[in-house]
Amino acid sequence: MAQVTSRCWCSFAQSVKSLGYYFGEAVVRVFFLAFAVVITAALASAAQEAVFVIRHAEKELRGEDPAITNAGRNRAAAWADMLQHAGLDIVITSDARRTQQTGQIIADKLGLPLTSMNRNDTAGLIDTLSFDHEEDTVLVVGHAETIPGILRNLGASEEIDISQTDFANLFVLTQSEANDPYLIRMRMP
């Protein structure tokens, strides 16, 4: 397996977030997304595919298959705003209602197709990304417990841990010019 170049931009994201107090949150969000798109475009020159991965938005606290909350709908709309210039081709979610609702808001706002897969079928998702969307820029909406495995199976070596109360991570996995997987981890301001 190719050596994975991995960078954690958490401290950068925190610095950018603090800029929001001076320049306004909307300006910082635009800067933040522009930064991600520029980095992704530069890294993706050797390979077309980039995979953006987010966790579903805030969910109801009860129920076997909970829906997203009003805060979750707002977050999903904010993700769509942030990702509108990322060149996404498709949104893939798990079969859980909360990921489908998050993904549907984003797909509708960006005019993208949406497909859902079994949340426990990481191998199937990786095959779908590798064979059906190898030249696409894809947004995957997953879960705190599935995202680390998805990223690992896509070649990321960084240990990823996502708290059950954390809905603000954006992971971007693309290929470097040497075809090595390159992971960028950011946080929504």
C-alpha positions in Angstrom: 0.0 0.0 0.0 1.3 3.5 -0.8 2.6 5.6 1.9 -0.2 7.9 3.0 0.5 11.6 3.5 -1.8 12.9 6.1 -2.3 16.3 7.6 -4.5 17.5 10.4 -5.7 21.0 9.9 -7.5 21.2 13.3 -5.3 24.0 14.7 -5.5 25.8 11.4 -9.3 25.5 11.5 -9.4 26.8 15.0 -7.3 29.8 13.9 -9.7 30.4 11.0 -12.7 30.1 13.3 -11.2 32.8 15.6 -11.0 35.1 12.5 -14.8 34.8 12.3 -15.0 37.1 15.3 -13.1 39.8 13.4 -14.4 39.3 9.8 -17.7 37.6 10.2 -18.6 34.0 10.0 -19.8 34.0 6.4 -16.5 35.5 5.1 -14.6 32.9 7.1 -16.7 30.0 5.7 -16.1 31.2 2.1 -12.4 31.4 2.8 -12.4 28.0 4.5 -14.1 26.3 1.6 -12.0 28.1 -1.0 -8.9 26.9 0.8 -10.2 23.3 0.7 -11.2 23.5 -3.0 -7.8 25.0 -4.0 -5.9 22.3 -2.1 -8.1 19.5 -3.4 -7.8 20.8 -7.0 -4.0 21.0 -6.7 -3.7 17.5 -5.3 -6.2 16.0 -7.6 -4.4 16.9 -10.8 -2.9 13.4 -11.1 -6.2 11.6 -10.3 -9.7 12.9 -10.9 -11.4 11.5 -7.9 -11.8 13.3 -4.6 -13.9 12.0 -1.7 -15.4 14.4 0.7 -16.7 12.7 3.9 -19.0 14.3 6.6 -21.0 12.9 9.4 -24.8 13.2 9.3 -26.1 16.4 10.9 -27.5 16.6 14.4 -30.1 14.0 15.1 -33.0 13.4 17.5 -31.9 11.7 20.7 -34.4 8.9 20.6 -35.7 6.3 18.2 -34.2 3.4 16.4 -33.7 5.4 13.2 -33.8 9.0 14.3 -34.4 12.0 12.0 -32.3 15.1 12.0 -33.3 18.1 14.1 -33.8 21.7 13.1 -30.2 22.3 14.0 -29.3 19.4 11.7 -31.3 20.8 8.8 -29.5 24.1 9.3 -26.1 22.3 9.4 -26.9 20.4 6.2 -27.9 23.6 4.4 -24.6 25.2 5.6 -22.7 22.2 4.3 -24.4 22.7 0.9 -23.4 26.3 0.9 -19.8 25.5 1.8 -19.5 22.7 -0.8 -21.3 24.5 -3.7 -18.0 25.1 -5.5 -16.3 21.8 -4.6 -17.2 20.2 -8.0 -19.2 17.4 -6.4 -20.8 14.9 -8.8 -22.9 12.7 -6.5 -23.9 12.3 -2.8 -23.7 8.8 -1.3 -25.3 8.2 2.1 -25.9 5.2 4.4 -29.4 3.7 4.6 -30.0 5.5 7.9 -32.7 8.2 7.8 -30.4 10.8 9.4 -27.7 10.4 6.7 -30.3 10.3 3.9 -31.9 13.5 5.2 -28.6 15.3 5.5 -27.5 14.1 2.1 -30.9 15.0 0.5 -30.7 18.6 1.7 -27.2 18.9 0.2 -28.1 17.1 -3.0 -31.3 19.1 -3.6 -29.5 22.4 -2.9 -26.6 21.5 -5.3 -28.7 19.7 -7.9 -26.9 16.4 -7.4 -28.0 12.8 -7.6 -28.2 10.9 -4.3 -27.8 7.2 -3.7 -27.9 5.2 -0.4 -26.0 2.1 0.6 -26.0 -0.3 3.6 -24.2 1.4 6.5 -22.4 -1.8 7.4 -21.1 -2.4 3.8 -17.9 -0.5 3.8 -16.4 -2.9 1.2 -19.4 -2.2 -1.1 -18.9 1.5 -0.7 -15.2 1.3 -1.5 -16.0 -0.8 -4.6 -18.6 1.7 -5.7 -16.2 4.6 -5.2 -13.4 2.7 -7.0 -15.3 1.3 -9.9 -18.5 3.4 -10.5 -17.1 6.8 -9.4 -13.4 6.6 -10.0 -13.4 9.9 -11.9 -16.0 11.7 -9.8 -15.8 14.0 -6.8 -18.1 12.3 -4.3 -19.6 13.4 -1.0 -20.1 10.5 1.5 -22.4 11.1 4.4 -21.6 8.6 7.1 -21.6 8.0 10.9 -19.1 8.6 13.7 -18.5 4.9 13.9 -18.2 4.2 10.1 -16.2 7.2 8.9 -12.9 6.0 10.4 -13.2 2.6 8.5 -14.2 4.3 5.3 -11.2 6.6 5.4 -8.9 3.8 6.4 -10.1 1.6 3.5 -9.6 4.5 1.1 -5.9 4.6 2.2 -5.7 7.1 5.1 -3.4 6.0 7.8 -4.2 8.7 10.4 -6.3 7.4 13.3 -9.7 9.1 13.2 -11.9 9.4 16.3 -15.2 11.2 16.1 -17.2 12.0 19.2 -20.9 11.2 19.2 -21.5 14.9 19.8 -19.3 16.1 16.9 -21.0 17.0 13.6 -18.5 19.5 12.2 -15.7 17.4 10.6 -15.0 17.6 6.9 -12.5 15.0 5.6 -11.2 15.4 2.0 -9.3 12.4 0.6 -7.6 12.8 -2.8 -4.5 11.6 -4.6 -1.1 13.3 -4.6 0.8 13.6 -7.9 2.6 10.3 -6.8 -0.9 8.7 -6.5 -0.5 8.5 -2.7 -3.7 9.1 -0.8 -3.7 12.5 0.9 -6.1 13.3 3.7 -7.2 16.8 4.8 -9.2 17.1 8.0 -11.1 20.4 8.6 -13.9 21.6 10.8 -16.9 23.6 9.9 -16.5 27.0 11.5 
